[in-house]
């Protein structure tokens, strides 16, 4: 619907209003005019969203005219938003909004603050042209070095990087990706300044996810990782199957059913991580992702499907018209709830329900297995926290003139090294869409912290560590559904208290630090292993009955022993024996104390002298990488502690001001 037609409809509606309602006051007329304008503008937004989604889908799926169509729709959208903002301002009078008209007031505020699209038309076109072209080139380039004789695509590059062990080859692969990034000088001179107006060694390209390092870091006992990894391969839980398994967990949590059209209309043989395309209509969100099978992609699938279900849930609220569903806002709640589900995807009971690792086996050596699961999540989440904060702080320093102009092109690698103790290229940040389009990471950063608070709030309600957290969340999920249904009708900080069952009233670091505090102690012991050989390994051999073989069941160690002539699969080797040595002296699954955060924590911390000397020799971890993870964890804890001190200082300052005001 064009702006001219919109205004004509409003004018026609306003002429008929007195005939329909009789004599009306000026205030009623003003409100009626504003309501009709807002309704029609929202319909226009839906039309633009559908057109942009179609164009984005064509571009993502390789349509020859997809990029040109996407650029055209993005440019047109920016001009439309500027026009509707002007229209809303012209209709807004002193009498149009009453004091108790909260929903309309919220809609008007969101429409008047549409984000990046408020840039001048020329600047908006410059931004989307840069970002769209850069992403298209990265996505569809075919000159990547995959360590083979021929060049490859981005999808193949991701696949081979996750499996490549040779550091020199990894370096070449990363460099081939960097050659397809946009020009850093163009970004620094023409794109980053618009904000004033409105890792090769990590086996990831931008360095915000270290999940692919897990096999280099596993210590001697890593049975749960090996078995989960093997079962993922046997069940082929990648691509659409990973998404369907995620939908099963979300349904078990009573959070909703994913629209079945997702499985047939999405693309599951492209590149990871998942990209969601939203048509801004109920039950019309599609995904583009890869079919590679890995624990990292399995976790990503849970977060992606939960984001789709989140959008479906927003539509259930009668007040949630377009602007309250799709506002240009960064919500920590929107990031946190799907992130919470990703944490649940590696919960012992969730893994058992998915047929990846039986909970009965888990309970024999719960401390050991929990440490491995925490390591998996730490490699995924902690680098993200560090990257988000580093990226936003570096951009602020550049914009504020804190970095000399001549040093700006090479300042990112220096800043990352000093801030995060990570060596990186000068321009690898340009591979991130949030950096290309000048979006802040603050919403993702706070959402990542909040998801651990949500996890903690549910876990603390459990009677014991062995209780089923999945069942508990399913029976007490009202606070999650209520938060999702509110959409953007309420500013997200006001929802945090109810989301956390009123245990906390804002963002706190305790959920994150409590989740990882025993992993932190364990890493200390890996970096400085004890030479004390007096203690024995506390691993308990699980007594497993002879099961009836299932279709996808992994052969047991007994079967492997009987079939000596059959070669062992590498991922199954010594599965039962591979358990992390935490130094816990109890030899029974019932002889441990209960943790205060339920499923979150390891029940007993690691004692410095509780490791065998031979464990140091046999552990299949790299000291270099243990240092990297320990540094990442330490940096995050220090950063959060700084935030906490600032909050505490701010509270004291407010208290002093209140006292001074009361004396006055």
Buried (B, 14 or more C-beta within 10 A) or exposed (E): BEBEEBBEBBEEBBEEBEEEEEEBEEBBBBBBBBBBBBBBBBBBBBBBBBBBBBBBBBBBEEBEEBBBBBBBBBBBBBBBBBBBBEBBEEBBBEEBBEEEBEEBBBBBEBBEEBBBBBBEEEBBBBBBBBBBBBBBEBBBBEEBBBBEEEBBBBBBBBBBBBEBEEEEBBEBBBEBBBEBBBEBEEBBEBBBBBBEEBBBBBBBBBBBBBBBBBBBBBBBBBBBBBBBBBBBBBBEBBBBBBBBBBBBBBBBBBBBEBBEEBBEEBBBEBBBBBBBBBBBBBBBBBBBBBBBBBBBBBBBBBBBBBBBBBBBBBBEBEEBBBBBBBBBBBBBBBBBBBBBBBBBBBBBBBBBBBBBBBBEBBBBBBBBBBBBBBBBBBBBBBBBBBBBBBBBBBBEBBEEEEBEEEEBBBBBBBBBEEBBBBEBBBBBBBBBEBBBBBBBBEBBBBBBBBBBBBBBBBBBBBEEBBBBBBBBBBEBBEBBBBBBBBBBBBEBBEBBBBBBBEEBEEBBBBBBBBBBBBBBBBBBBBEEBBEBEEBEBBBBEBEBEEEEEEEEEBBBBEEBEEEEEEEEBEBBEBBBBBBBBBBBEBEEBEEBEEBEBBBBBBBBBBBBEBBBEEBBEEBEBEEEBBBBBBBBBBBBBEBBEEBBEEBEEEEEEEEEEEEEEEEE
